[in-house]
Amino acid sequence: MRQALKLVASDLERLAEGLAALATKHRSTMVVGRTWMQQALPTTFGVKVAAWLDAVTRHRERLLETRRRVLVLQFGGAVGTLAALGARGSEVAKILAEELHLGLPDVPWHSHRDRLVEVAATLGLSVGTLGKMARDISLHSQTEVGEVCEPGGEGRGGSSTMPHKRNPVTSAVVLSAALRVPGLVGTMLTAMVQEHERGLGGWHAEWETLPEIVSLCAGALHQMAEVVPRLEIDAERMRENLELTHGLIYAEAVTMALAEKIGKSSAHQLVEAACNRAHKEKRPLRDVLGEEKQVRAHLAGEALEGLFDPRRYLGAAEEFVDRVVAGSRRRARPAQKRCRTTRPEASNSASSSEVMR
């Protein structure tokens, strides 16, 4: 487990670095934000990536804390008293912990499995975020959307019958893991209820479950860390998709501007009616609003036109990108320092893809 968690931590770091670079590059790349699978308001692709990064940063911190708590000795004899070693029990435990480069807990813990379940839950949370990322990437890569594409190449995403296909294969791998891991974490939680000083069946249920969680997480994480720096971003298509609704995504901006003049409720009703009319008549919302006397009285000419500029309605999006990227890099330095000062671990040059295998 120590070796596996070290590899997971390494790939989390690689993923964070890739996300930070991607968020910075697309800090101001405009894209439509979607809620309930529908176009909502303008945002930037950078802030979407920054949200992924923010979650990954939390997972790195969780894993660091989890490793500290879980990598401890379990040595207690038959019922956790070390009675067979007489007066030297505690001394032997201390020496054994040092020999294995493990922490020495205050008491043997065989029937208290929270440490192992914490590993499962921490990795489960990480896989959940990876699944969120994979879902977003695959939705952005739909033909009708066409804003993001996984990298192509030999053996990546081709179809056995349709030569034009480039399927989001990494997203498929990650989503598969994200569907399987929650049930496995549930098994670990259920197995915590153990009898007396050594349980019957509960800890046996961990033997296949926890390794599978580790393998699924390591594999999904390695795949995502590999693909993120190579994602193909079509900024022009993102800009084109901003205009698909013929201005309906700027309805909130107009409402907020009108609310300052006629009150929020009245502004909402007026703009909602205009949106319905624009949708029904298949006309730009800007043109429909320009025909409304009450709108022209308060938002004429350039004042109305300016509300349909997506750059004027990004709020704090770019600020969020800067904050998250800076925070991720700042937190990475103390974590690396702490890792360097821990007890030496067995050398291991494997990657987490080997854990998966």
N, C-alpha and C positions, 0 to 999 in steps of 0.2 A: 504493500500500500504506500509506503514511503516513496519508493521509486515512481510509482504511478502518479501520485499527487505532485511530485516534483515535475514530471513531464506535463501534467495538466496545467500547472502554474506557468510553465515555460510557454505553452501554446496560448494561454490566456494573455500573457504579455505580448506575444507576437500579434495576436488579434487586436489588442488595444492599440498597438503601434500602427497597424494597418488602418484601423478605424479613425485614429487621430489624423493621419495623413489624408484620408478620404474626406473627412469632415472639413478639414482646413481648405483643401482644394476646392470644395463645392460649398464653401461658406455662404456664397451669395448666388449660387445657382438656383434660380426660381423653379418651383414645382408646385403643383396643386396639392393641398392637403385634403385627405379623404376621411370622412366619418360615415359610419354605417355603409361603407363601400361606395359612397357617393362623393362627388366633388364638393368641397366645402369652402375653403379659403386658400389664398396663396400662402406659401411658406417657402423654405429653402431646403434643398436636398441635404445640405450640410447640417441643418438642425435635426433632420431625421436620423442621420448617421450619428450625430452627437448624442442623441437619446440612446441609441444602441451602445455607444461607448460608455455612457454614464452607468448603464446597468452592468457592463463588463467590468468597470472599475470597482463597483460594489462586490462583484463576485470574486475579484482578486483579493479584496480585503477579507471577505468571508473565508476564502480558502486559506489565507495566511493564518487566521485565527483558528480555523479548524485543524490545520496541521499541528499547531502548537498543542491543542487539547487532545488530539487523538493519538499522536505518536508517543504513547507512554506504555510502560511495561504492564503486562497482566501476568502476575506470578503470585499464587496464593495457596497452592496445595489443594487438598481435597475439598475443604470448605472455606478457604480464604483466610486461614489463621497461620499458615506456615508451621504448624505444630511439629511436623516430622523433622524439622531442622533445629528444634530446640531453641536455645537462646540465640542462635546465629541466624535466624530467619531473616531479620531485617537487614543484617549485614550482607547476606548472600543476595538478597533482592537488589540492594544498592549496587553491588559489584556487577550483577547481571545486567542491570539497566545501563551501566557505564559501558559494558562490553558490547551491548547491542545499540549503543547511541540512542537510547530512548529515555524519556522523562520517567521519573519515579513518582507514581501517584501516592496519595496519603493512605490509600486502602485498596486491596485487590477488588476488582470490579466485574468479575465474570458474569454475574447475573444482572448487571446494569449496563445495557447496551447503547446508552445514549450517545457515546462517542462514535460508534460505528454508524448509528442512524444519522448523526450530524454530517458525516461524510456523504451518506446517501442523499440527504436533503440539500446539502450545499451543491453537490454535483447536479441534483435534480433541478435546482433553481437555475444553474448555469445552462443546462440543456433547454430549459424553458425559454430563456432569452435567445439562445441560438435558434430555436424554433420560430420565435417572433421575427428574427432577422430573415430567416429562410422564407417565411410566409410573405414578408414584405417584398423581398427580392423577386420571388416567383410571381407575385401580383404585378409588380412593375415590369416584368418581362413578358407579360401576355402580349400577343400580337397586336391587339387593339390598343394597347397602352404603349408598349415599345420604348420605355424610358431607361430601362436597365437590362443588361444582358450578362449572363455568366460567360466567362471566357470560353472560346471554342478551341478546336484542336483535335488531334488524333485521339479517338476513343472518348471524346467528351460530348455528350448530348445528341449524338446522331440517332436517327431512326433506322430500323431495319428495313422499312418499306418506303419512307418518305425522305428523300435526300435533302429537302429544304429545311428539315427540322433542326433546331438547336435547343434541346430540352434543358431545363434547369436541374441538372443531375445532382449538383451539390445540395441544392435546396431539398431535393427528394430524400437524400441520405439523412440530412439533418432533421427533416420533419418526421421521418420514420423513427429516429431516436427519440424525438420529442413526444411522440405518441406512446412509445413503449415505457419510457423511464418512470412516468408518474405512478403507474401500477406497481412497478418494482419498488419504488420508494414506499408505497403503501404497505407492501409486504414487510419491509424493514420496520416500519412503525408498528405494525401488528405484532411482530415478533418480539417487541420490547417487553411484553408482559410475560415474565419468566418466573418460574417457581423457586422460592427459597434461595439457596446458595448456588444451585446449578440447575438450569431449566431443562424441560423435557420437550424437545422438538423445536423450540423457538430459535435457539442459536444455530441449530442445524439448517433451518430455513434460510439463513444468511449465506451459506456456503456457496451457492450458485447465484444468489440474487445480487449480492454486493459486487462481485467481480463483473457481472453483466452490466450493472450500472456504470462502473468505472470504464469498462470497455466502450459502451455506447457513448458516454460523455467524451471520452478521449478521442474516439473516432470522429464524432460530429464536430468537435472543437478543432481538430487538426484540419478537417476538410474546410471549415469556414475560415480558419486562419490563412489557408492557402489561397482561397478564392477571393477574399475581400480586396487585396491589393490589385487584383486583375479584373475587377468588375468593369464592364464597359458602360459608361454613362453617356446617354444621348441628351445633352442639354437643350439642343434645338427642339427635339420632340417634346421635352418637358414644357418648353415655352409654347409650342403649338397647342398642347393639351390644355394650357391655361385658358385658351379661347374657345374650347369646345362648347361651353354653355352660353356663349354669346353674351358674356358679362354677368351672368347670374351669380357667379362666385364673389362679385363685389357688392352684393345686396346689403351685407352687414355694414360695409364701409359707408354706403349711402344712408342707411338707417341711422347710424351713429351720428353722422354729420347733420341730418335733418332733425334728430332728437334734440340737438342743442337749440333748435329754432321753434319746433312745434310740440316737443315732448316725445318721449320714447314710444308710448302706446300709439299715438297718432302716426308717428313716423313708421312704425312697424306695419301698421295696417295699410298705409299708403304704398309702401315698397312691396309688401306681399302681394297686393292687388296688381301692381305693375309687373311683378315677376310672373304671376299667373297669366297675365295678358301676353307678355313676351314669349312665354313658353307655348301658349296656345297659337299665337300668330307666327311663331318661329321668327321673331325679330330680335335684334339686339336690345338688351335692357336699357342701355344708354339712350337709344332712340325713343323708347316708350316713355321713359322718365322725362325726357325733354319735352314731351307733349303735355305733361301734367302742369297745370297752372301753379299749383301749390309748390311744386318742386322748383319751377323756374323762378318763383318769387324769392327763393332762398339760395338756390344752387344753380345759378345761370352760367352758361359758357364754360370758361376754364375751371371754375369751381367744381362743376359736375364732372367735367372731363378728367380732372385730376384724381377723382375717386376711382377711376377705372385703370389706374396705373398700379400694377401689383407691387412695385417697389415701395410705394407709399403706404402699403398695408402689411408690412412684414413684422411690425412690432419689435420685439426684442430678440428675434430669431438669430441674427448674426452675433449679438452679444452672448446668447446662450452657447453658441458654438465655441467662441473664445473661452468662455468660462469652463466648459466641460473639458476641452482639450488641455487647457492649462492645469486644471485640477487632476486630470488623469496622469499627466506627466509629473506633477508635483508628488502625487501619492506613490508613483512608481519608484522614485528615488529612495525614500525611507524603506520601502519593502525590499528593494535590492540590498540595501545596507543591512537590514535585519537578517536576510537570508545568508549573507556572507559571514555573519557573526555566530551562526548556529553551529552546533556540533558537526563535525565532518560526516558526510554520508558516503556510502559506497558509490564509486564512480559508475556512471551510467550514461552512455552516449546514444541510447535509443531515443526514438521519437515516439510521440503518443500514437502514431499510426501503428507502431509495433505493439503497443498495449492493446489496440483494437484487434490486431491479428491474434 
